Amino acid sequence: MFAARRGGSVRTCNERSTPGCRKSLADRREPDRADPDGAVPVLLLYLLKQRTIWGMMIGFFCLNFAIYFFITWFPTFLINARHFSFADVRYYGLFPALFAIPFGWIGGGVSDALLRHGWSATRARKTCLVGGMLVSCVIAFAPIVESSAMALVLMGISYAALAFTAANIWILPVERLALPQDTRK
């Protein structure tokens, strides 16, 4: 896993890493910087040139924005648009989050099952990411349905789909950046 370092670099390899990892990163070493544990630092600029890093940053931003949306906008929506009382919001506002918890686990399980069935890691994760984000779009129908119960169900489905997606977003740094691109099979 990555650990931040001073000087704008990130540690990715150490003496327990594969020889290919140490060798491929040797060209990106910071000059005159000795490390007692044998870790090879990688410049932050190198990481920012990677499409995978940019995709992950955008993905994390979108996921965090959507979760912030549920924390801040959802209670206001229930009070103003659906005319819930504050007491009702305490109970009904929990529904989407409680519904989402098992779907975080399911998201990881589905993508792992796809891997066991011979799918590549990229294809399995991206399928779950895109599928979860598409399903989360049902939130667009919540303001236009007549029933408050149906609006809560749609919000729950949307939040569950985001949790399903989150399980696949959080594995990306481990899978995609643990080793440089040229040392993966």
ABEGO torsion letter per residue (X at the ends): XBBBBBGGBBBABBAABBAAAAAAAAAABBBGBBBAAGBBBBBAAAAAABAAAAAAAAAAAAAAAAAAAAAAAAAAAAAAAAGBBAAAAAAAAAAAAAAAAAAAAAAAAAAAAAAAAGBBAAAAAAAAAAAAAAAAAAAAAAAABABAAAAAAAAAAAAAAAAAAAAAAAAAAAAAAABBAAABX
